[in-house]
Structures are given as structure tokens and as C-alpha cells.
Amino acid sequence: MGARIAKGADPLLAGFFTLKDAARLLQIDNTNRIRAWLTGWNNSVSGPVIDRDFEGRTVSFLDLMEIRFVDHFRRQKVPMPTIRRAAQQLRNEWKTKHPLAYSNSDKYLTDRRKIFAQAAESEGDKATWDLATNQYEMWVAIESIVAKNVAFNPATEIAQTWHPLGNEFPNVIVDPRLAFGQPVIGKRPTPTSTLLRQWKAEGGNVERVAKWFRVEPNDVNEAVEFELSLAA
């Protein structure tokens, strides 16, 4: 099998990211961790957490959003078996590949919370069960952080675009319909990596880069700072 995206959808609009891209954008220091979430751990009977859109090492935009969700919940000390069980149950009940990429509106948040409580109970995970059943405000806060800087499709409520490091770089956007999902900036969406590369080639001459790509000098500055911050 090749791509496994929604029937009738254009695979070129799904976004294409390498594991290295995903780790860089999400600021995860270990690509092996991401690979395990996508394919399962070697020498383990535990399967993947995410039902990815592509085989091989390519990650789609919705895969990326689910990796982001999993990473944040792991940072909150939610055990992987609980997340895996909850994700599978949500896929089955919602009949969708990407339940962790939906918005935090009441209907999705409430259902996810309920399913996570059931998964935690099945796994004997008392801490997550308590979080999902008795700490509503905390759960809402966690999901709000995951949803921050993500724009959701108003019709489907699934993630549509994302501003990585949105507080610091509000004009940099990841949109799977633009530049295959690579971060872009400006009214003429230009990959930030391209602007950084040209900025280096021009010896840091922002005005020359802006003129060449027909973007604003501020866009060049923001793109360069964004790329350098990811590399730090």
C-alpha cells in the first residue's frame, strides 16, 4: 500500500514531513521516539499509537498534529499504554484516522476525556483516571495548550493550519496546502528555510533577500529568527 489518506483527497495537499522535520518543528530531541509512536517499538508486541497516512518515513500534517498531542500528554506523564489504548478506541468510535487532531470544542474534549478515563481504568493507570474523571479544569487546560496556535476547519473541526512557536513568530505558518507543509511566511508564502538559505548567501542582506522573493523585510527577519531558533 502507498498513501492511505481520505478517499477523494489530493495526497499533495496532505503535507510531507520527514521524521527529522517533525522532531525539529515539535522540538522533540529524539526521532526514535517519534518513529516508535508511528510504527511501534522494535522487539515489542505493542503497536503504533498513530494510524499514519503514509508508509515509509513520511509524516503527513495530521500525523504531525497527533504526534504533537502524544508528545504533550507524555510530558504530562500519561503512560504510553493508556494513550495507545485511548487512541485506538477513539478511532473505532469516531470512525476516523486522526482523533487526536480534532479541536478541543466541548463535544470532542468531553468524549476524549471519557475515553481516556476508560483506557486508564483498563490499564490500571490511576493517575490518568483521576485526571480524566476528577480534575476537569486541569484536563481542559492541558487540551487548551495542545490546541493553542492551531486553526481548525470550521466544518470538520480537524486541524487545518498551525503556527509553530506562534507567540514568538506569529506570521510563520504550517499549512499542508502550501509548500508541502513546510513553514512559510508572507503574502507570497515563502518557505522560511529558503529565506534563511538566501539570507546566508547574501551575507545577511535582508533588503536584497526581500526584493528577490518579493516579501517584506520584516518577513525575512522573522523567518531567519524562526529557523535559527529551531536550530539552537
Backbone as a ProteinNet text record, in pm:
[ID]
protein_1_A
[PRIMARY]
MGARIAKGADPLLAGFFTLKDAARLLQIDNTNRIRAWLTGWNNSVSGPVIDRDFEGRTVSFLDLMEIRFVDHFRRQKVPMPTIRRAAQQLRNEWKTKHPLAYSNSDKYLTDRRKIFAQAAESEGDKATWDLATNQYEMWVAIESIVAKNVAFNPATEIAQTWHPLGNEFPNVIVDPRLAFGQPVIGKRPTPTSTLLRQWKAEGGNVERVAKWFRVEPNDVNEAVEFELSLAA
[TERTIARY]
83.4	0	86.9	34.9	104.3	36.1	-3.3	-70.6	-206	-246.7	-375.2	-453.6	-471.4	-544.3	-690	-771.7	-914.9	-945.6	-1042.6	-1081.5	-1122.3	-1068.1	-1101.9	-1014.1	-932.4	-845.5	-720	-663.2	-541.1	-422	-344.7	-232.3	-129	-122.6	-26.2	-63.6	-186.2	-230.3	-225.1	-169.1	-165.7	-46.4	52.1	175.3	272.6	400.4	504	615.5	640.5	744.6	828.1	958.3	1043.6	1035.7	1086.7	1092	1177.2	1283.1	1369	1293.3	1211.5	1127	1035.2	969.1	873.5	942	1056.7	1129.9	1172.5	1216.1	1261.4	1146.4	1034.2	920.4	857.6	855	793.5	893.1	1018.8	1126	1132.5	1129	1147.1	1289.3	1365	1508.3	1544.4	1444.7	1474.5	1379.7	1431	1345.7	1302.5	1380.4	1341.4	1210.6	1188.3	1063.8	945.6	961.3	855.1	833.1	941.8	930.6	854	878.7	809.4	660.7	624.8	482.7	412.8	488.9	431.8	432.5	531.6	547	550.7	558.3	573.5	720.4	747	884.5	936.7	1065	1128.6	1123.7	1106.8	1105.8	995.6	884.9	772.4	644	551.5	422.6	330.4	368.1	285.2	293.2	178.3	174.5	191.1	175	187.5	74.3	97	-5.5	-87.8	-23.1	-83.9	-106.6	-224.9	-257.3	-218.6	-95	-37.6	-95.2	-79.6	-133.3	-43.1	87.5	182	268.5	312.9	410.4	550.5	651.5	787.1	812.1	891.7	931.4	864.5	761.8	694.7	580.2	569.9	466.5	375.9	244.5	150.5	127.1	55.7	25.4	-58	-158.8	-242.8	-165.7	-76.2	14.5	93.5	144.1	224.3	144.4	17.6	-65.8	-91.6	-103.4	-122.3	6.8	119.7	247.9	257.2	214.8	217.2	130.1	11.8	-78.8	-13.8	38.5	100.2	217.6	300.9	417.4	375.3	271.3	229.2	172.6	94.2	39.3	148.4	250.2	361.8	435.6	445.5	510.2	429.7	299	214.5	215.5	305.2	325.8	212.6	135.2	34	106.8	90.7	165.2	128.8	226.4	203.6	94.2	86	-22.7	-161.5	-178.2	-307.3	-335.7	-236.1	-254.8	-285.2	-211.2	-231.5	-372.6	-415.9	-549	-657.8	-641.1	-740.2	-747.6	-632	-629.9	-700.9	-675.9	-740.7	-891.4	-932.9	-1076.2	-1143.5	-1075.7	-1131.4	-1142.6	-1042.5	-1051.1	-1169.9	-1190.5	-1301.2	-1436.2	-1449.4	-1579	-1611.6	-1511.4	-1534.6	-1525.3	-1471.8	-1453.3	-1370.3	-1257.8	-1165.7	-1023.1	-931.1	-791.3	-720.1	-768.1	-690.2	-770.5	-815.5	-897.7	-821.9	-689.3	-610.6	-578.9	-629.7	-608.1	-733.9	-838.5	-961.5	-953.9	-1043.2	-1040.6	-1074.3	-1059.2	-1094.2	-1230.1	-1319.3	-1456.8	-1520.5	-1630	-1689.5	-1714.7	-1768.8	-1807.7	-1686.5	-1578.3	-1459.1	-1380.8	-1367.5	-1294.7	-1362.2	-1494.7	-1567.9	-1553.3	-1564.5	-1554.6	-1412.9	-1313.4	-1174.5	-1147	-1196.4	-1175.5	-1238.1	-1357.5	-1426.7	-1349.5	-1304.5	-1232.3	-1098.1	-1030.7	-903.9	-925.9	-1036.6	-1067.4	-1088.5	-1161	-1184.5	-1053.7	-969.9	-841.4	-752.6	-751.2	-668.8	-715.7	-846.8	-900.5	-859.6	-868.2	-830.2	-682.4	-600.4	-455.2	-409.9	-504.1	-465.7	-387.1	-414	-342.3	-423.8	-401.7	-483.3	-464.4	-342.6	-315.7	-392.9	-391	-463.8	-613.7	-656.9	-800.2	-847.8	-770.5	-807.2	-807.8	-709.2	-702.8	-825.9	-865.3	-975.6	-1112.5	-1124.2	-1255.3	-1276.9	-1170.1	-1186.6	-1120.6	-1044.3	-973	-1008.4	-1134.7	-1185.7	-1108.1	-1085.7	-1017.2	-876.7	-808.6	-673.8	-676.3	-773.9	-784.3	-810.2	-900.2	-929.6	-803.9	-728.2	-605.6	-505	-491.9	-397.7	-439.5	-568.2	-615.2	-605.8	-623.7	-613.1	-471.3	-374	-234	-207.1	-260.8	-241.7	-304.8	-420.2	-492.1	-436.7	-351.4	-300	-223.2	-248.7	-182.5	-221.2	-324.4	-377.3	-511.3	-530.2	-660.4	-729.7	-855.9	-931.2	-1032	-1052.3	-1151	-1288	-1357.2	-1485	-1593.5	-1580.8	-1682.5	-1655.1	-1528.5	-1494.2	-1431.8	-1382.5	-1315.3	-1185.1	-1126.5	-996.2	-888.3	-768.6	-660.3	-637.7	-622.8	-606.6	-473.6	-435.4	-306.6	-250.1	-122.5	-54.7	53.8	62.2	169.2	269.7	375.2	474.7	544.3	566.2	626.3	548.5	415.6	327.9	340.8	377	391.9	509.3	619.5	739.8	738.1	678.9	683.3	542.2	455.5	313.4	282.9	376.4	349.4	401.5	467.7	514.5	403.7	368.1	256.1	292.6	239.2	247.2	108.1	97.7	-29	-0.3	-60.3	-28	-55.6	-134.9	-166.7	-59	36.5	140.5	277.8	356.9	495.4	505.5	404.6	401.1	406.9	364.6	357.7	478.8	581.4	697.3	659.5	718.3	683.2	704.6	604.1	611.4	576.6	605.5	575.2	549.5	469.5	449.3	323.7	285.2	167.7	189.6	315.2	352.2	422.1	346.6	402.5	534.3	639.1	773.9	830	886.5	942.5	1047.1	1035.6	1131.7	1272.8	1283.9	1416.6	1481.4	1399.7	1451.3	1502.9	1427.8	1470.4	1598.7	1609.2	1732.1	1850.8	1832.2	1941.6	1988.2	1892	1928.8	1991.7	1941.6	1999	2146.1	2178.4	2318.1	2399.5	2340.2	2410.7	2437	2347.6	2360.4	2436.1	2499.3	2577.2	2494.6	2368.5	2282.4	2213.4	2213	2148.2	1997.8	1923.8	1779.5	1705.7	1740.7	1671.2	1684.4	1801.1	1822.8	1739.9	1734.9	1654.1	1506	1460.8	1319.9	1283	1371.6	1345.3	1342.9	1435.9	1445.1	1318.6	1265.3	1148	1016.8	1027.1	908.5	827.2	899.5	837.1	884.4	824.6	863.4	992.8	1076.6	1197.7	1168.3	1056.7	1020.2	994.9	942	919.7	1052.7	1150.9	1283.1	1342.6	1334.9	1389.5	1322	1188.8	1116	1147.5	1157.7	1189.8	1327.7	1424.2	1560.5	1563.9	1499.6	1498.9	1427	1319	1245.3	1334.3	1398.8	1483.3	1600.9	1660.8	1774.2	1731.2	1609.2	1561	1539.3	1495.7	1476.5	1609.2	1710.9	1842.3	1922	1876.7	1953.4	1955
-119.5	0	124.6	231.8	359.6	451.1	568.4	662.7	607.8	644.8	597.3	717.3	815	934.1	919.4	1015.5	1006.1	990.9	909.3	884.9	1016	1041.4	1162.4	1280.5	1268.5	1379.2	1378.2	1496.2	1509.8	1483.9	1377.4	1347.8	1458.8	1541.1	1650.7	1761.6	1759.2	1861.4	1810.7	1691.9	1633.2	1680.3	1739.8	1778.4	1662.1	1692	1588.9	1633.1	1553.8	1584.6	1459.6	1477.2	1367.8	1359.2	1250.4	1240	1352.7	1388.6	1498.4	1630.5	1653	1773	1778.2	1664.8	1659.3	1688.6	1627.5	1649.6	1795	1854	1993.2	2087.7	2070.6	2160.2	2144.9	2022.1	1995.7	2004.5	2027.1	2038.8	1913.6	1799.1	1669.4	1623.6	1589.8	1566.7	1426.2	1342.1	1203.1	1154.3	1138.2	1090.4	946	868.9	730	723	821	824.4	845.3	937.1	961.4	837.5	776.2	656	545.8	531.4	429	458.5	586.5	621.4	591	596.2	574.3	428.1	352.1	214.4	110.2	152.6	60	41	0.4	-21.8	-153.7	-156	-281.8	-382	-508.6	-617	-598.9	-538.9	-518.9	-559.1	-615.6	-653.2	-533	-422.5	-302.2	-238.8	-208.4	-148.5	2.1	67.6	212.7	282.4	406.9	489.3	561.5	597.6	679.9	596.8	608.6	541.7	636.8	628.5	729.7	724.5	835.7	846.4	784.5	781.5	731.8	621.3	531.3	432.7	491.7	415.1	467.2	565.9	666.7	761.9	897.8	904.6	1032	1050.9	1171.9	1208.5	1313.1	1295	1394.8	1503.1	1608.5	1716.1	1665.4	1582.5	1531.8	1433.8	1356.5	1275.2	1365.7	1475.7	1570.2	1625.6	1657.9	1712.1	1607.1	1481.1	1375.6	1349.2	1356.9	1344.9	1454.5	1574.1	1687.4	1658.5	1602	1566.9	1462.4	1356.2	1248.4	1302	1383.7	1438.8	1520.1	1600.5	1683.7	1598.1	1497.4	1412.1	1328.4	1289.5	1219.3	1311.5	1439.4	1537	1555.6	1524.7	1530.9	1397.7	1309.1	1179.4	1079.8	1099.4	999.6	881.6	759.7	644.2	611.3	560.4	527.3	421.9	316.1	219.7	283.6	381.1	449.7	530.3	602.7	683	592.7	483.1	391.1	332.8	287.1	227.5	331.4	452.5	558.1	597.2	610.8	649.5	545.6	417.5	311.8	311.9	329.5	331.1	451.4	565.6	684.8	665.1	604	576.9	486.9	386.5	293.9	361.8	440.2	500.3	618.5	697.8	814.9	781.6	662	618.9	721.4	756.4	850	806.1	840.3	802.6	889.5	1012.9	1110.5	1175.8	1098.6	1156.4	1254.2	1245.8	1335.5	1466.7	1482	1605.5	1691.4	1649.9	1729.2	1837.6	1933.6	2050.6	2013.7	2112.5	2094.1	2154.8	2157.2	2200.2	2102.2	2142	2062.9	1917.7	1897.4	1760.3	1669.1	1720.4	1636.8	1623.8	1732.7	1727.9	1631.8	1641.4	1556.9	1409.2	1378	1238.4	1185.5	1266.7	1222.6	1196.6	1287.2	1272.6	1142.4	1112.5	990	865.8	867.5	752.2	734.1	844.7	833.3	776.1	812.4	756.3	605.4	561.9	419	345.1	406	343.9	334.1	440.5	441.1	334.4	319	216.5	77.1	54.8	-75.6	-105.2	-0.1	-17	-11.6	10.2	24	151.1	253.7	380.9	478.1	473.5	551.3	701.8	745.1	888.8	951.2	887.1	941.8	928.6	818.3	803.1	917.1	951.1	1060.6	1193.6	1214.4	1337.9	1352.5	1243.4	1248.9	1253.9	1201.4	1195	1302.5	1341.7	1431.3	1568	1587.8	1714.9	1779.7	1817.4	1870.9	1994.2	2088.2	2211.9	2184	2090.1	2054.9	1992.1	1904	1841.2	1946.6	2039.1	2146.6	2228.3	2257.1	2335.5	2262.2	2131.8	2053.2	2053.9	2029.3	2028.4	2167.6	2272.2	2408.9	2438.5	2387.4	2406.3	2333.2	2211.7	2135.6	2209.1	2270.4	2338	2476.6	2528.7	2664.5	2676	2783.9	2815.3	2721.3	2639.8	2554.3	2610.9	2622.7	2662.4	2536.6	2521.9	2402.6	2435.6	2340.7	2358.7	2380	2489.5	2517.4	2414.5	2343.3	2243.9	2109.4	2068.3	1935.2	1936.2	2052.1	2069.8	1990.6	1957.4	1891.6	1995.2	1972.5	2069.6	2102.3	2231	2276.7	2348.9	2434.6	2503.1	2514.2	2544.8	2553.3	2659.5	2738.4	2836.5	2782.9	2714	2666.5	2785.9	2780.9	2894	3021.9	3009.1	3118.6	3243.9	3231.9	3351.2	3436.1	3370.3	3442.8	3480.4	3394.3	3414.3	3398.3	3496.5	3481.8	3472.8	3513	3513.4	3389.6	3301.8	3175.3	3071.9	3009.4	2915.2	2784.8	2675.9	2544.7	2513.4	2508.3	2480.6	2371.3	2253.4	2143.1	2174.8	2279.2	2316.6	2405.3	2451	2542.4	2479	2475.5	2427.4	2289.3	2204.5	2067.9	2065.8	2175.8	2180	2239.7	2276.2	2338.7	2477.7	2524	2655.9	2765.2	2851.8	2961.5	3092.4	3202.6	3334.9	3429.6	3533.4	3638.7	3624.2	3735.9	3735.6	3646.3	3635.4	3537.3	3423.5	3328.7	3232.1	3171	3199.2	3155.8	3073	2956.1	2874.6	2951	2941.3	3009.8	2956.1	2828.5	2769.8	2829.1	2860.4	2922.4	3062.4	3137.9	3273.5	3271.1	3176.1	3165.1	3132.3	3040	2999.7	3117.8	3194.2	3308.7	3419.8	3436.8	3536.1	3505.7	3379.3	3340.5	3367.1	3333.4	3352.8	3500.3	3586.4	3730.5	3799.8	3722.4	3782.1	3858.6	3815.4	3880.1	4005.4	4028.1	4146.5	4122	4170.7	4146	4210.6	4334.1	4406.6	4334.3	4282.2	4213.3	4085.7	4012.3	3889.8	3922.8	4027	4066.9	4105	4177.7	4219.6	4099.1	4007.6	3889.9	3804.4	3785	3699	3776.4	3907.5	3994.9	3973.3	3977.8	3972.7	4094.5	4117.1	4230.3	4199	4300.6	4278.1	4217.2	4258.9	4201.1	4050.8	4008.3	3865	3789.9	3849.2	3786.3	3774.8	3884	3881.7	3775.1	3769.4	3672.3	3529.2	3507.7	3374.3	3329.7	3419.2	3386.3	3355.2	3439.7	3418.2	3288.5	3259	3134.5	3013.5	3012.5	2898.8	2883.6	2994.3	2987	2939.1	2975	2930.5	2779.8	2723	2577.8	2504.1	2570.1	2506.8	2518.6	2606	2631.8	2509.1
0	0	0	-62.1	-58.4	40.9	-6.1	82.2	123.4	245.9	296.3	347.7	261.5	302	261.6	302.8	279	130.2	99.4	-38.8	-104.7	-222.9	-295.4	-261.2	-156.9	-117.6	-203.8	-224.1	-301.8	-210.2	-234.4	-144.4	-140.3	-245.8	-247.9	-150.8	-99.7	-4.4	139.4	159.5	293.8	375	307.4	375.1	378.5	365.8	367.7	461.6	563.6	661	685.6	696.5	740.5	892.5	947.5	1093.6	1151.6	1080.1	1125.4	1124.3	1019.8	1014.6	1136	1162.6	1273.4	1405.8	1427.5	1552.7	1566.6	1456.5	1458.7	1490.2	1421.5	1440.4	1578.2	1628.7	1758.6	1873	1838.4	1937.8	2026.6	1958.5	2023.2	1992.1	2092.9	2073	2026.9	2000.5	1967	1857.8	1736.3	1627.7	1648.9	1724.3	1751.4	1829.1	1915.6	1991.4	1896.8	1802.9	1705.2	1619.8	1575.7	1492.8	1566.3	1694.6	1773.1	1783.3	1796.4	1802.8	1670.7	1561.4	1428.7	1386.3	1431.9	1383.5	1493.5	1618.7	1729.9	1763.3	1886.1	1929.1	1874.8	1841.1	1799.8	1915.2	1879	1978.7	2083.1	2040.9	2132.4	2062.4	2139	2080.7	2070.4	2133.9	2130	1991.8	1936.1	1803.3	1808	1694.2	1688.3	1762.2	1796.1	1860	1754.8	1644.2	1540.1	1414.6	1356.8	1230.8	1118.1	1075.8	986.7	846	774.5	639.3	533.7	558.2	458.7	518.2	433.4	475.8	460.1	498.2	491.1	603.3	574.5	677.4	661.9	579.2	555.7	653.6	706.1	802.8	739.2	749.4	698.5	803.4	763.4	857.4	974.5	946.3	1055.1	1143.3	1083.5	1165.9	1259.9	1204.2	1282.9	1399.8	1375.8	1482.9	1590.7	1550.3	1650.1	1727.6	1660	1731.1	1836.1	1800.6	1893.9	2016.3	1993.8	2102.8	2193.5	2133.1	2211.1	2292.3	2229	2298.7	2420.3	2404.5	2517.6	2631	2597.6	2702.7	2769.9	2694.1	2757.3	2854	2816.8	2906.1	3034.5	3027.3	3146.7	3222.1	3182.6	3249.5	3225.4	3118.3	3083.3	3018.9	3072.1	3020.5	2875.5	2803	2662.9	2643.1	2724.7	2703.8	2712.1	2801.1	2812	2686.6	2638.4	2517.2	2398.4	2385.5	2272.9	2275.1	2391.6	2402.8	2374.2	2427.8	2406.7	2259.6	2194.9	2053.6	1967.7	1994.7	1917.6	1940.4	2064.7	2094.1	2029.5	2030.3	1965.9	1815.3	1754.3	1610.4	1579.7	1662.6	1640	1658.9	1764.6	1796.1	1705	1673	1587.8	1439.6	1410	1270.9	1192.5	1250.3	1187.2	1216.1	1128.3	1146.6	1248.8	1266	1342.8	1456.2	1553.7	1661.2	1749.5	1750.3	1835	1763.5	1640.6	1564.8	1558.7	1631.5	1633.8	1740.8	1729.2	1817	1961.4	2048	2189.4	2220.5	2119.9	2145.7	2243.4	2303.8	2411.7	2372.1	2250.6	2215.3	2199.9	2145.4	2128	2257.6	2329.9	2457	2554.4	2564.9	2659.2	2624.1	2495.4	2454.1	2472.2	2437.2	2457.1	2604.5	2687.6	2832.2	2883	2837.3	2878.6	2832.8	2707.8	2653.8	2724.7	2755.5	2827.6	2967.3	3030.8	3162.6	3152.4	3049.5	3030.1	3001.3	2916.5	2883.7	3006.9	3086.1	3207.9	3305.5	3317.5	3407.9	3360.1	3228.8	3173.8	3194.8	3193.1	3207.9	3353.5	3446.1	3586	3612.5	3532.7	3539.7	3625.7	3755.6	3849	3833.1	3802.7	3792.8	3677.2	3560	3445	3464.6	3525.6	3554.3	3643.5	3745.2	3835.3	3760.9	3674	3595.9	3507.3	3440.2	3344.4	3411	3532.7	3597.6	3703.7	3771.5	3887.1	3873.5	3767.2	3752.9	3619.2	3606.8	3479.8	3434.6	3525.8	3488.4	3437.8	3501.8	3458	3319.5	3295.3	3163.4	3056.2	3084.2	2989.1	2961.5	3065.9	3049.8	2961.2	2980.7	2900.3	2753.9	2727.3	2588.8	2526.1	2606.1	2554.1	2507.1	2581.4	2541.3	2409.9	2396.3	2272.9	2154.1	2175.5	2067.2	2036	2122.8	2104.2	1973.1	1900.7	1773.4	1659.8	1681.2	1574.8	1530.1	1398.7	1344.4	1294.1	1331.3	1294.6	1185.3	1095.1	989.2	1052.4	1019.1	1085.1	1055.4	945.2	910.1	975.7	978.5	1028.9	1168	1210.5	1340.1	1351.5	1237.7	1239.9	1209.1	1259.7	1243.5	1095.9	1068.4	930.2	908.9	1002.8	996.6	1137.5	1144.2	1273.9	1268.8	1375.5	1390.4	1493.1	1448.2	1545.2	1608.4	1737	1809.4	1781	1785.1	1745.7	1828.8	1954.2	2037.6	1991.9	1958.9	1918	1769.7	1687	1541.9	1484.3	1506.8	1473.1	1324.2	1239.1	1095.2	1023.2	1096	1037.5	1052.1	941.3	943.9	874.4	927.4	862.2	809.3	678.1	610.6	507.9	521.3	430.1	284	258.6	120.6	59.2	141.1	94.3	112.4	6.2	12.6	77.5	51.2	105.8	258.3	320.7	466.3	534.4	458.7	522.2	573.4	683.1	737.6	633.3	619	522.7	591.4	521.4	574.6	458.2	482	383.8	301.1	236.3	149.3	27.8	-14.2	-116.4	-41.9	12.3	107.8	60	135.1	100.7	215.4	186.1	294.6	375.2	504.5	591	570	538.9	515.4	390.7	289.6	167.3	195.9	275.1	309.7	392	483.6	562.5	472.7	381.6	292.8	206.8	154.7	72	155.9	277.1	369.5	395.2	413.7	433.3	307.2	191.3	64.4	36.4	84.3	62	174.3	259.8	366.9	468.1	486.8	585.3	535.1	403.6	345.9	334.9	433.6	441.8	325.6	292	185.8	51.9	24.3	-102.9	-109.2	0.5	4.2	-12.9	56.3	47.4	-95.7	-162	-300.3	-393.2	-373	-459.5	-452.3	-330.5	-312.6	-305.9	-318.6	-314.5	-186.1	-75.7	56.9	134.9	250.6	333.6	409.5	431.6	511.6	648.5	709.3	839.3	829	712.8	692.7	688.7	622.8	616.2	756.2	830.9	967.6	1053	1044	1125.8	1082.7	951	900.4	947.6	939.9	982.2	1131.3	1211.1	1355.9	1391.4	1318.7	1341.8	1314.8	1199.1	1162.5	1258.5	1297.1	1388.8	1526.9	1567.2	1698.6	1700.2	1587	1579.7	1579.7	1526.9	1518.3	1647.4	1737.3	1860.4	1951.2
[MASK]
++++++++++++++++++++++++++++++++++++++++++++++++++++++++++++++++++++++++++++++++++++++++++++++++++++++++++++++++++++++++++++++++++++++++++++++++++++++++++++++++++++++++++++++++++++++++++++++++++++++++++++++++++++++++++++++++++++++++

